[in-house]
Amino acid sequence: MPSYAFLKKQYLPLADANLNIMTNFMHYGTGVFEGIRGNWNKDHKQIYLFRLKEHYERLFRGCQVLNITLPYTVDDLCKITIDLVNKSGFTEDIYVRPLAYKSSEALGVRLHNLESDFLAFVFPWGPYLDTDRARCVVASWRFPTEVPRQKLTGLYITNALAKSEAVSAGFDEAIMLNAAGYVTEGSGENLFIIREGKIFTPLTTDGALTGITRDTVMKLAKNELGLETIERHVERIELYAADEIFMTGTAAHLTPISEIDRRKINGGEIGPITHKLQKLYADVIQNKNLKYSSWCTPVYKK
Ligand SMILES: Cc1ncc(COP(=O)(O)O)c(C=O)c1O
C-alpha cells in the first residue's frame, strides 16, 4: 500500500511529496502540526479517525498564534483527511500528520509578509512508546511556558532535547517541568496521577497541551467511572507518592507509567483505575462503544 500526501492542493504518493529547501517553516519553526489517529477495526473492516474535527479546531487555534491563514475551513480539512486515508487504503492503525506552515520560499525571522499553506500525509504507525509500561525520568530541560501552548513545530525542540536525554539515560520517556518547577507533561503526552482514588492532571496554563486524549480520558473517567479529574498544579514530589500514573496522547494512547526517577509506581504494576481507563479508551477509539460513536469518523464507504 503506498502512503499518500496532500501537498500544494494535490494528492500524490508520499515518496513524491517534496518541498523547496528555502521554505520558511523549515528554518524557523513557523508551523503548526497535528497528529490524528485512524484506528483499524478488523470486525467492521473500517478505519475510524478519532475526534477528527477537534484536531482541526486545535490546528486553527495554533494558526491564530502564528498568523497563518489557510484557504480551508475545518470541514474542508476533515474532508481532505478522509480522502487521503481512503486513497491510501490501509487495513491497520494509521497516523495522519497535518501541518499548517509558512510556505514562502523566503528567509527571515518573522510571521508577517509570508504565505501559508497546508499539507498532510498518512502512514501506518503502531504504538508510539513501544512498551506497555513506561519508565520515565524528569528532564533537566524546563518547558518554556511564556510561549502559547499549541502544537507549534518550533516549540518542540525542548521536548526533543528532553526525550533524547531520557532515552540516552535508559528511560522510555521524559517528564518536563516548567520554569516554576511544576510538572507539565511528557515530551509527547499529557500526564495523569492518581492518589487515594482521585485523578489529577497538570493545568494547561502550567504548560500541558490541551490534549484531545486528555479530554477523552477525563470524559471517560467522569461518565464511566464517576471520577472527576482535578486540573491543578502538580509538584514533582507528587509523582513519587502517586498510587498510579499514566500518560495520554494520540500517538501513545493511554500508557501506564511504571517508574519515575527510578522509583517504582504501584510496585511497577498497572493500577486498577489506569487499567479500567485503558480498556475503555481502547474500545472507544475503535468504535466498539456505541455511546461514543460520534467521536469516530469512518473512512471507507461500504
Ligand atoms: C507535547 C504533547 N503533549 C500532549 C500530547 C497529547 O495530545 P493529544 O492527546 O491531543 O494527541 C501531545 C500529542 O501529540 C504532545 O505532543
The ligand as an ORCA input file, in Angstrom:
! r2SCAN-3c Opt
* xyz 0 1
  C       3.682     17.652     23.983
  C       2.411     16.884     23.824
  N       1.589     16.761     24.876
  C       0.445     16.074     24.798
  C       0.069     15.443     23.621
  C      -1.225     14.693     23.565
  O      -2.162     15.375     22.815
  P      -3.311     14.594     22.032
  O      -3.970     13.740     23.020
  O      -4.181     15.660     21.504
  O      -2.624     13.827     20.971
  C       0.880     15.546     22.511
  C       0.467     14.880     21.284
  O       0.875     14.946     20.249
  C       2.079     16.293     22.595
  O       2.893     16.417     21.554
*
